[in-house]
Amino acid sequence: YNHALPMNKNFQTTFVWGRDVRPGRALGSYLLEGALKQDGGWTPYVRYEYIRKDAEELVLPASFPPTQIFNLHQLTLGVARDLPSRGDFQWGVGAQLLLNTVPKALAPVYGHNPTGWVMYVRLYPKRMP
């Protein structure tokens, strides 16, 4: 969904649902994301992801049965900014904080509620006239 707002602002949201289908099982996942884009300004965004994975796909130690299913959650808080750019492409920079929750059984492998952060540079086509 994309909705123009006054003062050159734009609200964007995305919902994605998917399934990982293999013989004998199907694991669903989804993602919900929203951003408030401001021309020439900062764009704050938030993303929530829920995914179901088995021990085999997570490459866990042999002590975990390969078919054991885990529910994983991640919340991303971020901000991006477009930089003044010439030509047909737009440069930008951004940063995001990733907050995860993991089941207690995975704490010895991943730790308790691991977090991370990312700083990035991006390049994408400018809006066509």
C-alpha positions, -999 to 999 in steps of 0.1 A, spaced: 0 0 0 13 34 -9 -5 67 2 6 102 -6 4 127 23 6 165 24 40 182 24 57 157 0 53 128 25 44 93 16 32 64 38 42 29 25 33 -5 40 38 -40 29 25 -73 41 41 -105 28 30 -141 36 49 -172 25 51 -209 30 81 -232 28 66 -265 15 85 -297 17 73 -333 17 54 -339 49 53 -303 61 46 -267 53 59 -238 74 44 -204 71 59 -170 77 49 -134 73 64 -99 73 47 -65 80 66 -33 73 57 4 73 77 35 64 70 73 63 90 87 34 97 124 34 112 139 2 147 151 10 144 140 46 147 110 69 125 80 64 118 61 96 106 25 92 96 -5 112 94 -42 103 81 -72 121 89 -107 109 76 -141 120 91 -173 106 89 -210 114 121 -230 107 132 -265 115 164 -275 132 179 -288 99 174 -255 82 189 -236 111 219 -259 110 216 -267 147 238 -293 165 229 -329 163 213 -327 198 183 -311 181 160 -334 161 162 -322 125 124 -319 122 120 -299 154 101 -266 146 110 -232 160 90 -200 160 113 -170 154 105 -133 157 124 -102 146 116 -65 150 136 -40 129 137 -3 137 154 18 110 159 51 94 171 60 59 180 93 41 183 101 5 214 120 -5 216 147 -32 222 128 -64 226 135 -101 216 113 -130 191 85 -131 200 69 -97 194 79 -61 220 73 -34 210 69 2 223 59 37 206 43 66 209 24 98 187 -2 115 185 -20 149 174 -56 149 157 -71 179 152 -109 180 134 -133 203 143 -170 202 127 -200 220 144 -210 253 157 -242 237 178 -221 212 193 -197 239 225 -219 243 231 -216 205 219 -180 198 219 -163 232 190 -147 250 172 -123 226 201 -115 203 203 -80 188 223 -65 160 226 -33 140 234 -24 104 246 7 87 242 7 49 245 26 16 219 20 -10 215 29 -47 182 27 -66 166 41 -97 150 76 -93 113 81 -98 104 83 -135 87 115 -146 
